[in-house]
Amino acid sequence: MAEAVVSVTVQKLGELLLEEPLLLFGIGDQVKQLQDELKRLKCFLKDADEKQQKSERVRNWVAGIREASYDAEDILEAFFLKAESRKQKGMTRVLRRLACILNEAVSLHSVGSEIREITSRLSKITTSMLNYGIKEAMGREGLSLSDSQREQRQSFPYVVEHNLVGLEQSLEKLVNDLVSGSEKLRVTSICGMGGLGKTTLAKQIFHHHRVRRHFDRFAWVYVSQDCRRRHVWQEIFLNLSYKDENQRILNLRDEQLGEELHRFLKRNKCLIVLDDIWGKDAWDCLKHVFPHETGSEIILTTRNKEVALYADPRGVLHEPQLLSYEESCELLEKISLSGRENIEPMLITKLEAIGKQMVVRCGGLPLEITVLGGLLATKSTLNEWQRVHENIKSYVSNGGSGSGSKSMLVADVLCLSYEYLPSHLKQCFLYFAHYPENYEVHVETLVSYWIAEEMVMPVKHTEDGTTVEDIGQDYLEELVRRSMVMVGRRDIVTSEVMTCRMHDLMREVCLNKAEQESFVQVIDSRDPDEAEGFPSLSTNTSRRIAVQLHGGAEEHRIKRLSQVNYINPRFRSLVYIMKKQGNSWALLGKVSFRKMKHLRVLDLEGAQIEGGKLPDDVGDLIHLRNLSLRLTNVKELTSSIGNLKLMITLDLFVKGKLCIPNVIWKLQRLRHLCMPSDLDPKTKLDLSTLRNLQQLWDFPVGQCNPRDLLAMTSLRRLSINLSSQNTDFEAVSSLSTVLKRLRGLTINVPCEPLLPPVDVTQLVSAFTNLSELELFLRLEKLPGEQSFSPDVGALRLWQCGLVDDPFQVLERLPNLKILQLFEGSFVGSKLYCSKNGFPHLHSLTLSQLENLEEWTVEDGAMMRLVSIELKSCKKLKSVPEATRFLKNLQEVEIGNMTKTFKDKLISGGEDFYKVQHVPSVVFEYCDL
């Protein structure tokens, strides 16, 4: 990870030297010397990052470089900001100008001294690399953890597991695909996280009797991260050939080996398994010997979905799933209890009960269950099983023994994925250590943290329109493809990941690596030892604090954290993560930021600050790029916030009313701004300078000039609040000429009884590139389908008061995937969907439509519908008859409907046949 930190610092130093030579006049040589020293050390960091886990000397050496890089970046950034501030203010008086020159000279001298001190530190680190044998330690054979892990992970086809659970259907399907016969080479990829059973499934296919009859020759090669082409080709050929050919094959030159293997595969019907292949470059290295026209087939196992799709975009891709609870229990029982007739039945029952409790901790990961089962198979008494239960985490992580084991540890299997990450993704992965167990992470927020800490940097020469946020999303997708992060929800319209999470065991790897790298200090509000250990924050070497708030009687502990005496001044981020929402327990008391001047991220979401005001010294956080006051009780924003020139993300969506001074215009690097929903009516804000905004939420027309939006040509998401006195839709429509990149638009007008309905046809038709539209206002009528952008994939309507059936228009929108009709959007009694209507609709929500009595769907309509949500439509008699024909329907959620409505749909009810094919039918608050 240190390699990524140094890379960012080197890049920034280079940009500073190139773009701001005058600001650095007098210290440019020192800055260049520092950059050169970091470049030299960077050459060794890739090896050192991998090998530091087994050597404390290497670990300390890496930490020294990382800290020096952080310090250099902080010093130069602070100097640059002060110099820029003076340059912008200008000097009119001679004496003031002379004072400024003197101050700049003193400042330059001070910065020069600090840069020389950091360069000296780095020089000593370089010297220590030689004097203390660190270079030799990095190169010493056997030190690399990954080398030993690779050896222990090597698979052999003759070692076949017999305790199989949850693989039967997958096995049968994949075997059928393989033996179906094909004239062209086809790749079957088995893809997923470590420990999921990919190799186990591949072995079952490899030895299946139908596969053995279908193919003539078989080869199994373990590839691993260290893919050597000659070795893999030789292993394939040696597997396929007779033993008397072995010596001849070993003596072939590379080109002869490739040519002969290619001919052999073309003539014979062979099955080749490439187990544990990691990268696209490995496939590129090997693929030349595989002929296109052949009866041979390839199976590859990989953790990286990108590799699978790259090897054969039209091939078979199989992604094994985590085991269900029932399957997990079955597997554990097979391994731990089968064949133990000497144990009394009554004891077996008790052991089964304990096993069912323990298996929950394995999270459905077959490898973890197998290790646990193997451990329990050696225990015969109830006390022994209970001891394992009490210490299950350490037992399983240590491969089946409380003190560790020479066998492959479960965590080590997943560590390989981390070791193989490129340096920039290691930082992003470690950020997940901020979050509690089983936490659903909001990707947009996570990416904003990455950007604020410059873990994601703008890339020059990218295709037009690509933003740093897009690059952050790509990083997240890469972690998903590498099976290190699991997708929670995807945006149905854009397919971007909205929420994600980590498997518990992968999270353990993340926490261990984060601790090793001193990446983040986690404060868990449930842990009294950690709560009392707050003073350790002043000496902790981590640059980040994550405060995990879980709810309960912990108010006094949270107050202690707010006292600055406990904060290390070099911290870069302070993030409050609320597992549950609440009030009193989130009280922070008085806060001060005097000793947190290097903060890049300050997320106080949900915190309650004494007095409801941020202190003026928040303006001293000149490095701050991300500030969230979401759902806090802050009532007044200090004017010193205008000092935060590097601010990128500012979330002011507080509870209640917020008074904002007119200083937001100074934050000209802002890319994401969320305004409060309740702004003081007397407030007047100038936002005309915010030319870099990507997202603007709750833009208050009453307090801001709509013309300010004309400068925001990069906007992708805009939410506008119009007052009842100001509903100038023509002015809003005119924005479409400049907001060419706008993809999401929300219009909100207060619903007042005397306010007449409006016609939004002109507004809707003006924005031709919208993919998401949300209207919260009374409408005269719904615009015709030709008025909507053809790209509209999501439409949400609130309080529209539509009398005519909106389905008659909306069912003809060609790309509509999400339709949500909320409270008061439709006041009629009947909804009708004709045949072939809503051809691409994926999700439908009908909520609080008080007059809705009848909903009819013709056969052939909504054929791609996956989820239906019905809430508080209490006059609705039943779901449509055609629901039973919606073969893609996966989820029906019924909330706050009548008991009669529910009784019809439950098993045995008169309408159960309509939903009996749906995997998930959920009822909430329907028994009242």
Secondary structure, DSSP 8 states (H G I E B T S, - for coil): -HHHHHHHHHHHHHHHHHH-TTTTTTTHHHHHHHHHHHHHHHHHHHHHHHHGGG-HHHHHHHHHHHHHHHHHHHHHHHHHHHHHHHHHH---SHHHHHHHHHHHHHHHHHHHHHHHHHHHHHHHHHHHHHHTTHHHHHHSTT--HHHHHHHHH---TT-------S-HHHHHHHHHHHHT--SB-EEEEEE-STTSSHHHHHHHHHH-HHHHHH-SEEEEEEEESS--HHHHHHHHHHHHS-GGGHHHHHH--HHHHHHHHHHHHHHS-EEEEEEEE--HHHHHHHGGGS-SBSS-EEEEEES-HHHHHHH-TTSEEE------HHHHHHHHHHHHHTT-TTS-HHHHHHHHHHHHHHHGGGTT-HHHHHHHHHHHTT--SHHHHHHHHHTHHHHHHTTSSTT--SS--HHHHHHHHHHTS-HHHHHHHHGGGGS-TT--EEHHHHHHHHHHTTSS---TT--TT--HHHHHHHHHHHHHHTTSSEEEEE-TTT--EEEEE--HHHHHHHHHHHHHTT--EEEETT-HHHHHTGGGGGT---SEEEEEE--SS-HHHHHHHTSGGGS-TT--EEEEEESS--SGGGEEES---TT-TT-SEEE-TT-EEGGGB--GGGGG-TT--EEE-TT----B--GGGGG-TT--EEE---SS-BB--TTGGG-TT--EEE--SSB-TT--B--TT-TT-SEEEEEETTTB-GGGGGG-TT-SEEEEE--TT---HHHHHHGGGT-TT--EEEEE----TTS--B--HHHHHH-TT-SEEEEES-BSS---GGGS-TT--EEEEES--B-S-THHHHTT-TT--EEEE-TTSB-SSEEEE-TT-STT--EEEEE--TT--EEEE-TTSSTT--EEEEES-TT-----GGGGG-TT--EEEEES--HHHHHHHSTTSTTHHHHTT-SEEEEES---
